[in-house]
Amino acid sequence: MSDRQQTAIVTGASQGIGAGVVNRFVERGFNVVANSRRVTQSGAVAASSQVALVDGHIGEPATAARIVETALSRFESIDILVNNAGIFVTKPFTEYTAEDVRSLVSTNVEGFVYITQLAIRQMLKQKTGGSIVTITAALVRNPIRGVTASVPMITKGGLETITKHLAMEYAQDRIRVNAVAPGVVDTPLHRNDPKDVLERLSPMGRVSTVNDITDAVMYLTDAPSVTGDILYVDGGAHVGRW
């Protein structure tokens, strides 16, 4: 990618990992288009000359189109896409409803497809390469008895698969496609969960921080020879039992 000021799109940007990624890009001098359903009401990210905010459900094609239009009208390029938007619902497999399935697929799968298609089309037009990083989940590789997340993991597992396929499809265009697979992260999602319970979900006995995940995203953004990789940030949970 060139030395000009680059533009990143970040979905699910109103809090937690997404907000952390936005703010890290800003610190590094990137332009950013940040999206979530109500990102303009977020206290974690703010509009500025470097940051454009786009409200909307990422599972709707019109939202993806607005994000891309904003990136091009404000900053004239799309160089990086971070697919962070996602929902996570835990319950026994037999209790997932049709509405649960529709919501998970809409946000986690359709939300990936629509914005990634448009971002890649623009990257191909620019002919300067690009980086796409998607946030998946370590539970895809390492199911944990008692963490009943089978249906959400259908969607997250699909994101790992398409990451590898797109990496090969666009390797010669220098569009790199990678993913970060967190374990438990200290975000508002777990604000009401006992810390000792969360710590037991990691072999290291440590809950990851937003900065841990943001560091991984930045590494994949910068690594010119890394594509098709799933980078696990889970204290080693994906490699064994404990």
N, C-alpha and C positions, 0 to 999 in steps of 0.2 A: 504493500500500500504506500501511497505517496506521503510526502512530508507536509502537505497542506493540513489545515485544521479539519479533523475528521468528525463525523456525525454518528452518534449511536442512538438506536431506539431501544428502550427498555419497557417491557410490559410488566404488569403487576407491580407498579412502581410507587404506590402510595405509602407503603410501610415495609418494615422488615428487610429482607434481602434485596428486594427491588429498589427501595429507597437508598439502601447502602450502596448499591451499584451505581445509581444515578449520581449520588454525591461524590463517589470516587472518580467517576468520569469527569465531573465538573472540576474537581481538584487537579486533574491531569490536563485540563485545557480543552476537553472535547465539547462539542455541541451535543445536546441530548434532547430527544423527544421522549417524554415520559407519559405512559398511559396506565390508567386503571379506570374502573367504573366511575370513581369520584376523586380522581387525582387532584383536581383543582381545590378540593376541600382538605387535602392532606397538610398536616403540619410538618411532615418529614421532608418534603421537597417543595421548592418554590420556583415560580416562573422568573426568568431573568433574560438578559440578552443571550445567554448560553443555553437556556432551558425553555422548551415549549411543552406545555401540558395539554393532553388530549383526553377528555373524559370519554368513556364508552366501554361497553362489553366487548372484549377481544374476540369472543366467539361469533361476532356478527361481521360479515364481510365489509359492511359500510364503515365500521370502526377501523378496520385495517386500512381501508382506503384513505380515511381522514388522517391517520397517523403518517402514512407515506406522503400524502399531499402536503402536510405540515412540514415534514422533514425537507422536502424539496423546495417549498416556497420560502421557508425561513433560512435553511442552511445549504441548499443546493446539492446535497449528496446523501447517500446512505452507505456507510462503511462497516457498521457493526450492528448486529441485532442480538439482544439478549431476551430470550423467551423465558421470562420468569413467571408470568401469570399462571396460576393453577389453584385448584381447590382440592381439599383432602378431607374425606369423610370416613370415619371408622365405625363399623358396625359388623355384626355377624353377616356372613355372605347371604344367608337366606332372608335377611331383613332389608337388603337394599331394594329400593323402590324403582319403578320406571322413571320417576322424576329424578332420583339420584343419578341414575345412569345417564339420562339426557343432560343433566347439568355437568357431570364430569366430562362427558365427551365434548360438549359444547365448549367449555373453557379450556380443558387440557389438550384436546386433539384439534378441534376446529380452530381454536385460538392460535395454535401453532401453525396450522396449514395456511390460513389466509394471509397472515402477516409475513410468513416466511416466503411464500410464493412471490409476493410483491417486492420484498426486499431483494430476493435473488434476481428478479427481472431487472431491477434498477442496478444492482451490482454488475450484471452482465453488460448493460448499456454503458456503464462507466469504464469497464475493462481495466479496473485497477485492483481487482480481487476484493476480499472482504472476509469478515469473521462473523460466524453465527454460533452463539453459545446458548444452550437450553438447560434449564434447571430440571433435573429429573428427581430420583430418590434412590437411596441405597437399598431400600426395602425391595426394590425390583430384583436385585441379586440375592438379597439375604432376608427372606421372610423370618419374622420373629413370632413365636407362639405367644398369643395374647395381644398382639398388635393386629387387629382384624381389619386389614386394608386391602383385601383381595381385588375389589372392583376398581378402586383408584389405581392400583398397580397395573391393571390392564392398560390404562392410558399411559402411565409413566413408562412401562415396558415398551409400548409402541413408540414412544419418543426416543428411547435408546436405539431402537431398530432403525428408525428413519434417519437418525443422526449418522449412522454408519453408511447407509445407502446414499444419502445426499453428499457425504464426504467423498465418496467415489465418483458420483455423478458429476460433481463440479470441481474435482481436484485440478484438472488442467486449466480451469478458469481462475485458479488461485482463490477460490472461495472456500474457506476452511469451515468445517462444521463439527462442533464438539459439544460435549455436555458435562455438567457438574452434577454429581449425585450426592447430595448431603444426607447425613444421618439426622439426628435430632439437633436442631438449631435453636438458640435462644432468641425467639421472635414472639410477637404478640399471639401467634397461634398457640403457644404453650404457656401463656401467662397464668393459667389456673392449674397447671400440672405440677405436682410435687417435684422439686428439683432432684431429690434422691432417686425417685423412680426414673426420671429422664436419664440420669447419670448411669443407671444400670443397663441402659440400652446401648452403651458403648463399651467395648473392651478396655479402653483407656480410662473409663469412668469420668469422662469429660464431655459436657455439652458444648457443641461448636458455637462460635459466635458469628454474627453477621460478617464481621471482618474476615473470618476464615473463609467464608464462601466468596466474598468479594475478591479476596486475594486470588482464589482459584479462577474466577472469571477473568480477572486482569491477566493472569498468566496465559490463559488460552487465547485471549485477545491478542497478546503480543507474540505468541510463539509461531514463527513463520513456517515451521516444518511439522507442526502438530495438527492432524486432522483425523476425524473418525474416532477420537478418544473419549472415553467416559472417565472422568476424574472423580474418584470417590473421596469425599471429605466426611468421614464417618467414624473416625477413631479406630479403623480396622475392622468394623463390623462385617463387611462384605467378604472377608477372607476366612472366617472361621467361627467356631463356637466358643462360648465363655461362660 
